[in-house]
C-alpha cells in the first residue's frame, strides 16, 4: 500500500513527478548529508528562481503494514510530515523566506520515490555519505540508485559541502 501527500507553500505542486517540471527536487531524510544537500539546493533555487521541491520518502515496517488501519496510516503520514518540516526548518532557518518551496511526503522506498518525483525536474539533489560493507549490501545506496535510474541530472552533495558555503552554519549531528 502506498500513500502520498504533498504540503504546498505556494499551492501549485501535486504529488506526482510529472508536475516537478522546472523544479529542483531534493531528497530529505533528516541526516547531516541531506541537510547539506537541502542547503545547496536552496541556494541554487534562490539564485536561479527555480522552485524547490523537498521530497521525504518514508516506509512502514512490514508488521506495521499488515496491522495498519486507515487511522494509523494517517497518523504515520502526519508524523512523517512533521519530522520533515522540522528538518527543513532546522537546515534552512531564516533562508526559507528567500525560496519558493514545497514539501512532498511519500510512503515508499527512497530511491524509487525520488526518481519518480524528479521526472521532468531541472535537477535531483541528494546528500551523500559513506556507506560500505554489510550496510550498503543490505540496504543499498539511495544515491547510487538515483544516479543509475534518474532521467534528470543528479547532483550529489557531500556532507562537508555545508561547511564550505559562506554564511552558512553546519547542522549538528
C-alpha positions as CSV (number, residue, x, y, z in Angstrom):
1,X,0.0,0.0,0.0
2,X,1.4,3.4,-1.0
3,X,0.1,6.6,0.4
4,X,1.3,10.0,-0.6
5,X,0.8,13.6,0.4
6,X,2.0,17.0,-0.6
7,X,2.2,20.1,1.5
8,X,2.5,23.3,-0.5
9,X,3.8,26.6,0.5
10,X,2.9,28.0,-3.0
11,X,-0.2,25.8,-3.6
12,X,1.0,24.9,-7.1
13,X,2.5,21.4,-7.0
14,X,1.0,18.0,-6.8
15,X,2.3,14.7,-5.5
16,X,3.4,13.2,-8.9
17,X,6.7,13.6,-10.6
18,X,5.2,14.9,-13.9
19,X,4.4,18.2,-12.1
20,X,8.0,18.7,-11.0
21,X,8.9,20.4,-14.3
22,X,11.2,23.3,-13.8
23,X,11.7,22.4,-10.1
24,X,14.8,21.5,-8.2
25,X,14.0,18.3,-6.3
26,X,15.9,17.5,-3.2
27,X,15.7,14.3,-1.1
28,X,15.4,14.7,2.7
29,X,15.9,12.1,5.4
30,X,17.0,14.0,8.4
31,X,20.7,13.3,8.1
32,X,23.5,15.8,8.0
33,X,24.2,14.9,4.4
34,X,20.6,15.6,3.5
35,X,20.8,18.9,5.3
36,X,23.9,19.8,3.2
37,X,22.0,18.8,0.0
38,X,19.0,20.9,1.1
39,X,21.2,23.9,1.7
40,X,22.9,23.5,-1.6
41,X,19.6,23.1,-3.5
42,X,18.1,26.1,-1.6
43,X,21.0,28.3,-2.7
44,X,20.6,27.1,-6.3
45,X,16.8,27.8,-6.1
46,X,17.5,31.3,-4.7
47,X,20.0,32.2,-7.4
48,X,18.0,30.7,-10.3
49,X,14.5,31.5,-9.2
50,X,13.5,27.8,-9.8
51,X,11.2,26.5,-7.1
52,X,12.5,23.9,-4.6
53,X,10.6,20.7,-4.1
54,X,11.7,18.9,-0.9
55,X,10.8,15.2,-1.0
56,X,10.8,12.9,2.1
57,X,10.2,9.2,1.5
58,X,9.3,7.1,4.5
59,X,8.4,3.5,5.0
60,X,6.5,1.4,7.5
61,X,7.9,-1.9,8.7
62,X,6.2,-5.0,7.3
63,X,4.5,-5.7,10.7
64,X,3.0,-2.2,10.7
65,X,1.7,-2.5,7.1
66,X,0.0,-5.8,7.9
67,X,-1.8,-4.4,11.0
68,X,-2.3,-0.7,9.9
69,X,-5.7,0.8,9.9
70,X,-6.6,3.9,7.9
71,X,-6.2,6.0,11.1
72,X,-2.8,4.5,11.8
73,X,-1.7,5.4,8.2
74,X,-2.9,9.0,8.6
75,X,-1.1,9.3,11.9
76,X,2.1,7.9,10.5
77,X,1.9,10.2,7.5
78,X,1.3,13.2,9.7
79,X,4.3,12.2,11.8
80,X,6.5,11.9,8.7
81,X,5.3,15.4,7.6
82,X,6.0,16.9,11.0
83,X,9.5,15.4,11.1
84,X,10.3,16.6,7.5
85,X,9.1,20.1,8.2
86,X,11.3,20.3,11.3
87,X,14.3,19.1,9.3
88,X,13.7,21.8,6.7
89,X,13.4,24.5,9.3
90,X,16.5,23.3,11.1
91,X,18.6,23.1,7.9
92,X,17.4,26.4,6.3
93,X,16.2,28.5,9.2
94,X,15.6,32.1,8.0
95,X,16.7,31.3,4.5
96,X,13.3,29.8,3.8
97,X,11.8,33.2,3.1
98,X,14.1,33.7,0.1
99,X,13.0,30.5,-1.7
100,X,9.7,29.3,-3.1
101,X,9.4,25.7,-1.9
102,X,7.1,22.8,-1.3
103,X,7.2,19.7,0.9
104,X,6.3,16.4,-0.7
105,X,5.8,13.3,1.6
106,X,5.6,9.9,0.1
107,X,5.5,6.4,1.6
108,X,7.8,4.1,-0.2
109,X,11.5,3.2,-0.8
110,X,13.5,6.4,-1.1
111,X,15.3,5.6,-4.4
112,X,12.2,4.9,-6.5
113,X,10.3,7.7,-4.8
114,X,13.0,10.3,-5.5
115,X,13.4,9.1,-9.1
116,X,9.7,9.2,-9.7
117,X,9.3,12.6,-8.1
118,X,12.2,14.1,-10.1
119,X,10.8,13.2,-13.5
120,X,10.7,16.4,-15.5
121,X,12.5,18.4,-12.9
122,X,15.5,20.6,-13.6
123,X,17.7,18.7,-11.1
124,X,17.7,16.0,-8.4
125,X,19.9,16.8,-5.4
126,X,21.0,14.3,-2.9
127,X,23.2,14.2,0.1
128,X,26.0,11.6,0.1
129,X,27.5,9.7,2.9
130,X,29.9,6.9,3.2
131,X,28.0,3.6,3.3
132,X,30.2,0.5,2.9
133,X,30.2,-3.2,3.7
134,X,27.2,-5.0,5.0
135,X,25.0,-1.9,5.5
136,X,25.4,-1.0,1.8
137,X,24.9,-4.6,0.6
138,X,21.7,-5.0,2.7
139,X,20.2,-1.5,2.4
140,X,21.7,-0.4,-0.9
141,X,22.6,3.2,-1.7
142,X,19.9,5.7,-2.4
143,X,22.3,8.0,-4.2
144,X,23.6,5.1,-6.4
145,X,20.0,4.1,-7.2
146,X,19.2,7.6,-8.2
147,X,22.3,8.1,-10.3
148,X,21.6,4.9,-12.1
149,X,17.8,5.4,-12.7
150,X,17.1,9.2,-12.8
151,X,16.1,10.8,-16.1
152,X,17.4,14.2,-15.0
153,X,20.8,15.5,-13.9
154,X,21.7,14.3,-10.3
155,X,23.8,16.4,-8.0
156,X,25.4,14.5,-5.2
157,X,26.4,16.9,-2.3
158,X,28.9,15.6,0.2
159,X,28.2,16.3,3.8
160,X,31.3,18.5,4.1
161,X,29.8,20.9,1.5
162,X,27.7,22.6,4.2
163,X,30.9,23.6,5.9
164,X,32.3,25.4,2.8
165,X,29.3,27.5,2.0
166,X,29.9,31.1,3.0
167,X,27.5,32.4,5.7
168,X,26.0,29.0,6.5
169,X,26.4,27.1,9.6
170,X,26.8,23.3,9.8
171,X,23.8,21.4,11.0
172,X,24.7,19.5,14.2
173,X,24.5,15.7,14.1
